[in-house]
Amino acid sequence: MLIEGELEDAGMRATCSYAKQTVEVEVDGGGLNEKKVREAVVKAGYGIAEG
């Protein structure tokens, strides 16, 4: 599953670089909801590196 699709389903726009292991997330208004981002990434079968 693609991370972009899960984030878009959660109302965010995302651009991923699987080679660099990064994702950029954009939201309109309201601010970024870190919990929603984490849930979408985990649902797609990936994890988030801390630090």
C-alpha positions in Angstrom: 0.0 0.0 0.0 1.2 3.5 -0.7 1.6 6.1 2.0 0.4 8.8 -0.2 -3.0 7.1 -0.6 -3.5 6.6 3.1 -2.6 10.3 3.8 -4.9 11.5 1.1 -7.7 9.4 2.5 -7.0 11.2 5.8 -7.3 14.6 4.1 -3.6 15.4 3.5 -1.4 15.8 0.5 1.8 13.8 0.5 4.9 13.4 -1.6 7.1 10.4 -0.8 10.6 9.5 -1.7 10.9 5.8 -1.1 14.6 5.9 -2.1 15.3 8.5 0.6 12.8 7.1 3.0 11.0 10.4 3.5 7.5 11.8 3.2 6.4 15.5 3.0 2.9 16.2 4.1 0.8 19.2 3.4 -2.6 20.2 4.8 -5.0 23.1 4.1 -5.8 25.3 7.0 -6.5 23.6 10.4 -2.8 22.6 10.9 -1.1 19.3 10.8 -2.5 16.5 13.0 0.5 14.4 13.9 -1.7 11.6 15.2 -3.5 11.3 11.9 -0.2 11.2 10.0 1.2 8.5 12.3 -2.0 6.4 11.9 -2.0 6.7 8.1 1.7 5.7 7.9 1.2 2.7 10.1 -1.9 1.7 8.3 0.1 1.6 5.1 2.6 -0.8 6.7 5.4 1.6 7.5 6.9 3.1 10.6 8.1 6.5 11.7 11.7 7.1 12.9 12.1 9.2 16.0 14.8 11.8 16.5 
